[in-house]
Amino acid sequence: MNVIYLLTLLSWTTFSFAESFYFSPENKKLGLDYYKKQIYSGCSDLKKVQDPLSPVQMKQLTEQVLKMVSEDFSRAFTENPLVKVALLKDLDVLAKDPACQRIGNHCRARLVGIPLFYYQRLRPDIPDCQQYVSGKSPESQQCEVELKFRTKDLKTVPKNYGAYGIGTYKDELKVTKNNTTMRLFQTIMYRDKTNLHICEEGSKYRYDLDVNDPGFYYERLDPENDPSRAIPDDCKEDMTVLEQSFIPTDFDDRTTVGEDQVGPVKDHVKNFIKSNPSLIVAKIEVVATSARTPYYITQDGKKVIDPKSQERNLRLAQERAAFAKKVLTELKSTSDFSKIEMSFKATLAGPDFNPTDLNERFVTRMTPGFVERIEALYRQHEKQYLEKALITGAHELLDSKKYVNIYQVKFKPFQGFRLSISGLKKENMKCGSQSKDKKPFSSSSKQ
């Protein structure tokens, strides 16, 4: 099996990242989505699912990544310590992400993308030149050039300075940076030297890993206060969705509703507000949903499906919504909740029930073709899974702790509360005065 590395990636300057504010959350999402797509598209036969990563494995991998990047960008991290702080924070969040403990490709791809996103704005160390002092090692022309141009604007670097090995200092930086990417890729994506974690064994690989780095570097860069961010004199205070989540409720025993079922909703909202002091929560929308599953009645001595099952399911959702309204409205007496608008709704959600679905209770992980049937089920009802239950892929339906059989996979995700929290970021408030009072960020850019 051959691994083919294409060194012809689209120029960074033509890529769709918003150069005006590189470190914005929106830009980071674009970057990570792009890297994931590149990694996924590299396999001619991509595995639909793969083994999960345990918390211990994730911790070990993130430590390896940090060590590797710190070695290759040691001077850059000294010049830009807050970039390293931001990288550490993102790696720590990823290491603790419970989604990594599910089968799928997401976490490995993200573990490549996060450091790659951050060090695009850092100038890498030329190998073996970290301790070099001019005059001590005259035979090292590479280190002489590194010493000469490290602190200079790269616009002044000659087209070809005749250094050993690579033709220009800019190219040398680019190759050095891409070598870091290759090392990351081998550490995270490889099971051995030939088989990649996310590729089917026997497939061929084709990756666009080389980044055509245009050479924009910053000193003393703070990702939370990007010097390239332009703050307008006037800006809108548009309310946005700050968080969406789905909180499940009991599925097997659906005949009763109690206040205990909405406790997790209250706790989730309180914890979100407490954990996000920089956000102003303005609106909370709660939709109580019930799956379209059957109830039974006895008719002529036989147990049959109640033709009014969906009416009973809707009534169940309405009762949950009423409890949620009671519990969350009580919170409005506290200062954190007094100005928050709240709305409550009840609805049926998920696929329609078919009597043949009862047979699916016997289709479990031990049944041949189980994974393929789950994937087909997700594709068939993808819009409902995504919009009503916030499930983004079939891999989320393969959690054996949540779903025992295909019957549960089809209906259980729609039994619960869909929660949407909207509001504003405090940093966006009164931004007209911010632009006047804000001091210029102390940094020097180098191209």
LUMDREN-633459 format. One record per residue (C-alpha): residue number from 1; residue in one letter; x, y, z. Coordinates in nm, 3 decimals, decimal comma. Example, Ala and Ser with C-alpha at 12.3 -4.5 7.8 and 13.67 -1.06 7.14 Angstrom:
# LUMDREN-633459
SITE  seq  type        x        y        z
SITE    1     A    1,230   -0,450    0,780
SITE    2     S    1,367   -0,106    0,714
//
This chain:
# LUMDREN-633459
SITE  seq  type        x        y        z
SITE    1     M    0,000    0,000    0,000
SITE    2     N    0,128    0,342   -0,091
SITE    3     V    0,080    0,669    0,089
SITE    4     I    0,080    0,952   -0,165
SITE    5     Y    0,135    1,300   -0,026
SITE    6     L    0,038    1,574   -0,267
SITE    7     L    0,234    1,892   -0,214
SITE    8     T   -0,006    2,110   -0,407
SITE    9     L   -0,262    2,237   -0,159
SITE   10     L   -0,451    2,552   -0,249
SITE   11     S   -0,267    2,863   -0,146
SITE   12     W   -0,365    2,983    0,201
SITE   13     T   -0,430    3,327    0,060
SITE   14     T   -0,698    3,186   -0,173
SITE   15     F   -0,854    2,974    0,096
SITE   16     S   -1,190    3,071    0,243
SITE   17     F   -1,067    3,155    0,594
SITE   18     A   -1,151    3,512    0,688
SITE   19     E   -0,812    3,681    0,698
SITE   20     S   -0,955    3,988    0,872
SITE   21     F   -0,986    3,797    1,201
SITE   22     Y   -0,797    3,471    1,182
SITE   23     F   -0,855    3,352    1,539
SITE   24     S   -1,229    3,416    1,552
SITE   25     P   -1,447    3,117    1,656
SITE   26     E   -1,610    3,123    1,313
SITE   27     N   -1,272    3,111    1,140
SITE   28     K   -1,153    2,829    1,364
SITE   29     K   -1,462    2,626    1,275
SITE   30     L   -1,396    2,684    0,904
SITE   31     G   -1,037    2,574    0,948
SITE   32     L   -1,114    2,258    1,144
SITE   33     D   -1,394    2,161    0,905
SITE   34     Y   -1,154    2,209    0,614
SITE   35     Y   -0,879    1,993    0,766
SITE   36     K   -1,131    1,721    0,851
SITE   37     K   -1,256    1,723    0,494
SITE   38     Q   -0,900    1,694    0,362
SITE   39     I   -0,827    1,400    0,589
SITE   40     Y   -1,153    1,223    0,506
SITE   41     S   -1,113    1,277    0,133
SITE   42     G   -0,765    1,125    0,148
SITE   43     C   -0,903    0,773    0,179
SITE   44     S   -1,027    0,595   -0,129
SITE   45     D   -1,219    0,368    0,110
SITE   46     L   -1,305    0,553    0,431
SITE   47     K   -1,411    0,354    0,734
SITE   48     K   -1,761    0,451    0,834
SITE   49     V   -1,677    0,379    1,199
SITE   50     Q   -1,367    0,295    1,399
SITE   51     D   -1,263    0,220    1,754
SITE   52     P   -1,328    0,488    2,017
SITE   53     L   -1,049    0,663    2,205
SITE   54     S   -1,051    0,622    2,582
SITE   55     P   -0,981    0,925    2,807
SITE   56     V   -0,639    0,777    2,882
SITE   57     Q   -0,561    0,738    2,511
SITE   58     M   -0,679    1,092    2,436
SITE   59     K   -0,466    1,233    2,717
SITE   60     Q   -0,160    1,048    2,587
SITE   61     L   -0,220    1,166    2,231
SITE   62     T   -0,275    1,531    2,327
SITE   63     E    0,043    1,523    2,536
SITE   64     Q    0,236    1,386    2,237
SITE   65     V    0,090    1,655    2,012
SITE   66     L    0,177    1,934    2,252
SITE   67     K    0,532    1,804    2,299
SITE   68     M    0,586    1,780    1,925
SITE   69     V    0,449    2,123    1,841
SITE   70     S    0,633    2,283    2,136
SITE   71     E    0,960    2,141    2,006
SITE   72     D    0,905    2,261    1,650
SITE   73     F    0,775    2,608    1,749
SITE   74     S    0,967    2,671    2,072
SITE   75     R    1,080    3,023    1,981
SITE   76     A    0,741    3,110    1,837
SITE   77     F    0,567    3,008    2,160
SITE   78     T    0,816    3,220    2,355
SITE   79     E    0,729    3,515    2,130
SITE   80     N    0,354    3,436    2,140
SITE   81     P    0,280    3,269    2,476
SITE   82     L   -0,094    3,334    2,460
SITE   83     V   -0,122    3,129    2,142
SITE   84     K    0,018    2,835    2,334
SITE   85     V   -0,233    2,902    2,614
SITE   86     A   -0,520    2,893    2,361
SITE   87     L   -0,383    2,575    2,202
SITE   88     L   -0,352    2,410    2,544
SITE   89     K   -0,710    2,502    2,626
SITE   90     D   -0,848    2,355    2,303
SITE   91     L   -0,644    2,036    2,338
SITE   92     D   -0,762    1,995    2,697
SITE   93     V   -1,127    2,039    2,594
SITE   94     L   -1,083    1,782    2,317
SITE   95     A   -0,910    1,533    2,549
SITE   96     K   -1,213    1,545    2,781
SITE   97     D   -1,474    1,533    2,504
SITE   98     P   -1,697    1,227    2,567
SITE   99     A   -1,765    1,209    2,193
SITE  100     C   -1,411    1,067    2,154
SITE  101     Q   -1,528    0,761    2,344
SITE  102     R   -1,771    0,677    2,065
SITE  103     I   -1,676    0,497    1,749
SITE  104     G   -1,601    0,734    1,462
SITE  105     N   -1,332    0,946    1,298
SITE  106     H   -1,407    1,286    1,444
SITE  107     C   -1,157    1,314    1,731
SITE  108     R   -0,849    1,198    1,543
SITE  109     A   -0,917    1,441    1,259
SITE  110     R   -0,973    1,724    1,507
SITE  111     L   -0,654    1,640    1,693
SITE  112     V   -0,463    1,701    1,370
SITE  113     G   -0,658    2,015    1,284
SITE  114     I   -0,637    2,207    1,613
SITE  115     P   -0,255    2,249    1,631
SITE  116     L   -0,239    2,297    1,253
SITE  117     F   -0,485    2,586    1,283
SITE  118     Y   -0,283    2,756    1,558
SITE  119     Y    0,067    2,724    1,419
SITE  120     Q   -0,031    2,867    1,081
SITE  121     R    0,036    3,208    1,234
SITE  122     L    0,368    3,109    1,391
SITE  123     R    0,715    3,098    1,239
SITE  124     P    0,868    2,751    1,298
SITE  125     D    1,216    2,690    1,431
SITE  126     I    1,479    2,596    1,177
SITE  127     P    1,599    2,253    1,301
SITE  128     D    1,912    2,249    1,518
SITE  129     C    1,937    2,630    1,531
SITE  130     Q    1,762    2,697    1,863
SITE  131     Q    2,086    2,741    2,059
SITE  132     Y    2,289    2,882    1,771
SITE  133     V    2,482    3,207    1,824
SITE  134     S    2,637    3,387    1,532
SITE  135     G    3,007    3,312    1,492
SITE  136     K    2,998    2,989    1,695
SITE  137     S    2,909    2,761    1,406
SITE  138     P    3,020    2,919    1,078
SITE  139     E    2,971    2,595    0,884
SITE  140     S    2,593    2,614    0,942
SITE  141     Q    2,469    2,846    0,671
SITE  142     Q    2,108    2,759    0,752
SITE  143     C    2,151    2,887    1,107
SITE  144     E    2,326    3,201    0,985
SITE  145     V    2,021    3,277    0,772
SITE  146     E    1,785    3,192    1,058
SITE  147     L    1,975    3,430    1,288
SITE  148     K    1,974    3,702    1,025
SITE  149     F    1,609    3,685    0,920
SITE  150     R    1,429    3,562    1,231
SITE  151     T    1,329    3,911    1,341
SITE  152     K    1,292    4,067    0,996
SITE  153     D    0,995    4,132    0,776
SITE  154     L    1,002    3,852    0,520
SITE  155     K    0,934    4,100    0,240
SITE  156     T    1,302    4,189    0,268
SITE  157     V    1,425    3,831    0,230
SITE  158     P    1,599    3,786   -0,108
SITE  159     K    1,446    3,559   -0,368
SITE  160     N    1,734    3,319   -0,331
SITE  161     Y    2,002    3,360   -0,071
SITE  162     G    2,198    3,051   -0,177
SITE  163     A    2,160    2,870    0,155
SITE  164     Y    2,240    2,507    0,199
SITE  165     G    1,962    2,269    0,099
SITE  166     I    1,638    2,455    0,038
SITE  167     G    1,645    2,749   -0,201
SITE  168     T    1,495    3,027    0,007
SITE  169     Y    1,432    3,103    0,370
SITE  170     K    1,057    3,126    0,306
SITE  171     D    1,056    2,784    0,145
SITE  172     E    1,260    2,647    0,432
SITE  173     L    1,002    2,772    0,681
SITE  174     K    0,723    2,622    0,476
SITE  175     V    0,891    2,283    0,454
SITE  176     T    0,975    2,290    0,825
SITE  177     K    0,613    2,363    0,908
SITE  178     N    0,487    2,090    0,678
SITE  179     N    0,727    1,845    0,840
SITE  180     T    0,550    1,916    1,169
SITE  181     T    0,218    1,840    1,000
SITE  182     M    0,355    1,512    0,868
SITE  183     R    0,478    1,416    1,216
SITE  184     L    0,140    1,498    1,365
SITE  185     F   -0,032    1,297    1,096
SITE  186     Q    0,186    0,992    1,154
SITE  187     T    0,145    1,013    1,533
SITE  188     I   -0,233    1,049    1,530
SITE  189     M   -0,366    0,889    1,215
SITE  190     Y   -0,138    0,587    1,176
SITE  191     R   -0,190    0,250    1,337
SITE  192     D    0,142    0,149    1,181
SITE  193     K    0,347    0,260    0,881
SITE  194     T    0,090    0,145    0,626
SITE  195     N   -0,259    0,134    0,774
SITE  196     L   -0,438    0,452    0,870
SITE  197     H   -0,696    0,455    1,146
SITE  198     I   -0,970    0,605    0,932
SITE  199     C   -0,899    0,418    0,606
SITE  200     E   -1,013    0,071    0,519
SITE  201     E   -0,724   -0,172    0,504
SITE  202     G   -0,621   -0,213    0,142
SITE  203     S   -0,730    0,135    0,034
SITE  204     K   -0,496    0,387   -0,121
SITE  205     Y   -0,431    0,723    0,038
SITE  206     R   -0,402    1,062   -0,121
SITE  207     Y   -0,357    1,363    0,108
SITE  208     D   -0,316    1,735    0,043
SITE  209     L   -0,116    1,805    0,356
SITE  210     D    0,126    2,068    0,233
SITE  211     V    0,015    2,422    0,320
SITE  212     N    0,139    2,691    0,085
SITE  213     D    0,222    2,927    0,369
SITE  214     P    0,217    3,294    0,259
SITE  215     G    0,430    3,395    0,558
SITE  216     F    0,205    3,607    0,777
SITE  217     Y    0,352    3,590    1,127
SITE  218     Y    0,275    3,787    1,440
SITE  219     E    0,463    3,857    1,759
SITE  220     R    0,298    3,883    2,101
SITE  221     L   -0,024    3,753    1,955
SITE  222     D   -0,329    3,698    2,176
SITE  223     P   -0,598    3,486    2,001
SITE  224     E   -0,860    3,651    2,222
SITE  225     N   -0,748    3,994    2,102
SITE  226     D   -0,631    3,945    1,746
SITE  227     P   -0,441    4,256    1,626
SITE  228     S   -0,584    4,208    1,279
SITE  229     R   -0,942    4,229    1,404
SITE  230     A   -1,109    4,547    1,286
SITE  231     I   -1,366    4,676    1,537
SITE  232     P   -1,621    4,894    1,357
SITE  233     D   -1,740    5,226    1,497
SITE  234     D   -2,096    5,103    1,492
SITE  235     C   -2,203    4,743    1,522
SITE  236     K   -2,526    4,556    1,557
SITE  237     E   -2,623    4,375    1,873
SITE  238     D   -2,777    4,076    1,697
SITE  239     M   -2,901    3,797    1,918
SITE  240     T   -2,761    3,459    1,822
SITE  241     V   -2,811    3,099    1,932
SITE  242     L   -2,552    3,042    2,202
SITE  243     E   -2,618    2,673    2,260
SITE  244     Q   -2,847    2,391    2,153
SITE  245     S   -2,878    2,060    2,333
SITE  246     F   -3,107    1,761    2,363
SITE  247     I   -3,179    1,627    2,711
SITE  248     P   -3,333    1,276    2,705
SITE  249     T   -3,609    1,153    2,934
SITE  250     D   -3,732    0,805    3,021
SITE  251     F   -3,827    0,602    2,715
SITE  252     D   -3,937    0,260    2,835
SITE  253     D   -4,179    0,379    3,106
SITE  254     R   -4,374    0,654    2,928
SITE  255     T   -4,704    0,646    3,116
SITE  256     T   -4,612    0,895    3,387
SITE  257     V   -4,443    1,233    3,404
SITE  258     G   -4,286    1,382    3,713
SITE  259     E   -4,101    1,695    3,807
SITE  260     D   -3,784    1,486    3,837
SITE  261     Q   -3,778    1,448    3,457
SITE  262     V   -3,727    1,821    3,409
SITE  263     G   -3,461    1,852    3,679
SITE  264     P   -3,181    1,794    3,425
SITE  265     V   -3,320    2,077    3,211
SITE  266     K   -3,308    2,320    3,503
SITE  267     D   -2,958    2,207    3,598
SITE  268     H   -2,836    2,239    3,239
SITE  269     V   -2,962    2,596    3,208
SITE  270     K   -2,822    2,702    3,545
SITE  271     N   -2,482    2,548    3,472
SITE  272     F   -2,468    2,709    3,127
SITE  273     I   -2,528    3,058    3,267
SITE  274     K   -2,284    3,005    3,555
SITE  275     S   -2,012    2,872    3,321
SITE  276     N   -2,047    3,151    3,065
SITE  277     P   -2,024    3,487    3,243
SITE  278     S   -1,924    3,658    2,916
SITE  279     L   -2,264    3,575    2,765
SITE  280     I   -2,597    3,751    2,812
SITE  281     V   -2,878    3,496    2,792
SITE  282     A   -3,191    3,660    2,650
SITE  283     K   -3,415    3,371    2,549
SITE  284     I   -3,464    3,005    2,639
SITE  285     E   -3,679    2,782    2,419
SITE  286     V   -3,784    2,440    2,547
SITE  287     V   -3,953    2,187    2,319
SITE  288     A   -4,076    1,871    2,490
SITE  289     T   -4,090    1,589    2,236
SITE  290     S   -4,236    1,239    2,236
SITE  291     A   -4,155    0,965    1,989
SITE  292     R   -4,436    0,813    1,783
SITE  293     T   -4,430    0,476    1,961
SITE  294     P   -4,732    0,255    2,032
SITE  295     Y   -4,943    0,209    2,343
SITE  296     Y   -5,148   -0,106    2,397
SITE  297     I   -5,504   -0,179    2,498
SITE  298     T   -5,690   -0,504    2,556
SITE  299     Q   -5,963   -0,571    2,302
SITE  300     D   -6,170   -0,891    2,300
SITE  301     G   -5,920   -1,042    2,537
SITE  302     K   -5,625   -0,964    2,308
SITE  303     K   -5,349   -0,709    2,348
SITE  304     V   -5,358   -0,473    2,050
SITE  305     I   -5,203   -0,138    1,953
SITE  306     D   -5,410    0,157    2,072
SITE  307     P   -5,526    0,356    1,765
SITE  308     K   -5,501    0,668    1,981
SITE  309     S   -5,133    0,608    2,063
SITE  310     Q   -5,015    0,933    1,906
SITE  311     E   -5,271    1,135    2,099
SITE  312     R   -5,138    0,980    2,419
SITE  313     N   -4,778    1,051    2,312
SITE  314     L   -4,860    1,415    2,245
SITE  315     R   -5,036    1,444    2,581
SITE  316     L   -4,723    1,303    2,745
SITE  317     A   -4,509    1,570    2,575
SITE  318     Q   -4,754    1,842    2,683
SITE  319     E   -4,731    1,726    3,044
SITE  320     R   -4,352    1,742    3,029
SITE  321     A   -4,364    2,091    2,878
SITE  322     A   -4,596    2,203    3,160
SITE  323     F   -4,354    2,072    3,424
SITE  324     A   -4,063    2,241    3,248
SITE  325     K   -4,252    2,569    3,242
SITE  326     K   -4,330    2,543    3,613
SITE  327     V   -3,971    2,465    3,715
SITE  328     L   -3,796    2,718    3,491
SITE  329     T   -4,046    2,996    3,557
SITE  330     E   -3,968    2,963    3,928
SITE  331     L   -3,610    3,058    3,844
SITE  332     K   -3,724    3,398    3,714
SITE  333     S   -3,738    3,519    4,072
SITE  334     T   -3,356    3,514    4,076
SITE  335     S   -3,151    3,795    3,924
SITE  336     D   -2,981    3,574    3,663
SITE  337     F   -3,315    3,475    3,513
SITE  338     S   -3,540    3,776    3,573
SITE  339     K   -3,499    3,924    3,223
SITE  340     I   -3,483    3,600    3,025
SITE  341     E   -3,770    3,535    2,786
SITE  342     M   -3,889    3,173    2,802
SITE  343     S   -4,108    2,971    2,569
SITE  344     F   -4,238    2,615    2,597
SITE  345     K   -4,380    2,383    2,335
SITE  346     A   -4,483    2,019    2,304
SITE  347     T   -4,471    1,812    1,987
SITE  348     L   -4,433    1,464    1,842
SITE  349     A   -4,099    1,394    1,679
SITE  350     G   -3,919    1,126    1,485
SITE  351     P   -4,025    0,869    1,226
SITE  352     D   -4,376    0,729    1,208
SITE  353     F   -4,437    0,395    1,375
SITE  354     N   -4,500    0,087    1,165
SITE  355     P   -4,617   -0,242    1,321
SITE  356     T   -4,320   -0,419    1,161
SITE  357     D   -4,095   -0,199    1,379
SITE  358     L   -4,178   -0,430    1,669
SITE  359     N   -3,963   -0,697    1,504
SITE  360     E   -3,666   -0,460    1,525
SITE  361     R   -3,655   -0,514    1,903
SITE  362     F   -3,475   -0,840    1,828
SITE  363     V   -3,215   -0,679    1,595
SITE  364     T   -2,916   -0,606    1,818
SITE  365     R   -2,542   -0,551    1,782
SITE  366     M   -2,502   -0,929    1,758
SITE  367     T   -2,718   -0,940    1,444
SITE  368     P   -2,519   -0,953    1,117
SITE  369     G   -2,536   -0,625    0,928
SITE  370     F   -2,640   -0,427    1,238
SITE  371     V   -2,412   -0,129    1,168
SITE  372     E   -2,518   -0,110    0,803
SITE  373     R   -2,885   -0,109    0,906
SITE  374     I   -2,821    0,171    1,155
SITE  375     E   -2,652    0,379    0,887
SITE  376     A   -2,939    0,315    0,644
SITE  377     L   -3,191    0,416    0,913
SITE  378     Y   -3,001    0,739    0,978
SITE  379     R   -2,982    0,826    0,609
SITE  380     Q   -3,355    0,764    0,570
SITE  381     H   -3,446    1,001    0,856
SITE  382     E   -3,137    1,223    0,865
SITE  383     K   -3,325    1,554    0,870
SITE  384     Q   -3,540    1,450    1,166
SITE  385     Y   -3,242    1,317    1,363
SITE  386     L   -3,048    1,636    1,300
SITE  387     E   -3,321    1,894    1,355
SITE  388     K   -3,528    1,730    1,629
SITE  389     A   -3,268    1,534    1,829
SITE  390     L   -2,945    1,718    1,731
SITE  391     I   -2,784    1,390    1,623
SITE  392     T   -2,527    1,465    1,354
SITE  393     G   -2,432    1,120    1,233
SITE  394     A   -2,505    0,749    1,245
SITE  395     H   -2,206    0,696    1,474
SITE  396     E   -2,400    0,862    1,757
SITE  397     L   -2,667    0,592    1,727
SITE  398     L   -2,416    0,314    1,786
SITE  399     D   -2,378    0,385    2,158
SITE  400     S   -2,460    0,047    2,312
SITE  401     K   -2,517    0,206    2,653
SITE  402     K   -2,801    0,414    2,512
SITE  403     Y   -2,955    0,191    2,246
SITE  404     V   -3,002   -0,185    2,277
SITE  405     N   -3,174   -0,258    1,947
SITE  406     I   -3,287   -0,095    1,623
SITE  407     Y   -3,632   -0,025    1,766
SITE  408     Q   -3,472    0,196    2,032
SITE  409     V   -3,239    0,355    1,777
SITE  410     K   -3,538    0,458    1,567
SITE  411     F   -3,751    0,611    1,842
SITE  412     K   -3,558    0,668    2,166
SITE  413     P   -3,353    0,972    2,044
SITE  414     F   -3,676    1,172    2,013
SITE  415     Q   -3,793    1,124    2,372
SITE  416     G   -3,688    1,431    2,571
SITE  417     F   -3,633    1,807    2,567
SITE  418     R   -3,479    2,004    2,284
SITE  419     L   -3,323    2,312    2,442
SITE  420     S   -3,215    2,631    2,264
SITE  421     I   -3,043    2,918    2,446
SITE  422     S   -3,009    3,251    2,264
SITE  423     G   -2,848    3,580    2,358
SITE  424     L   -2,549    3,809    2,315
SITE  425     K   -2,179    3,810    2,386
SITE  426     K   -2,091    4,091    2,626
SITE  427     E   -1,790    4,182    2,413
SITE  428     N   -2,031    4,280    2,135
SITE  429     M   -2,227    4,520    2,354
SITE  430     K   -2,163    4,894    2,322
SITE  431     C   -1,901    4,823    2,063
SITE  432     G   -1,914    5,179    1,932
SITE  433     S   -1,750    5,299    2,253
SITE  434     Q   -1,520    4,995    2,252
SITE  435     S   -1,366    5,102    1,926
SITE  436     K   -1,290    5,449    2,066
SITE  437     D   -1,155    5,338    2,402
SITE  438     K   -0,964    5,034    2,284
SITE  439     K   -0,589    5,076    2,282
SITE  440     P   -0,397    4,949    1,981
SITE  441     F   -0,264    4,600    2,041
SITE  442     S    0,112    4,595    2,076
SITE  443     S    0,239    4,370    1,801
SITE  444     S    0,444    4,370    1,488
SITE  445     S    0,340    4,166    1,190
SITE  446     K    0,588    4,009    0,958
SITE  447     Q    0,518    3,894    0,611
//
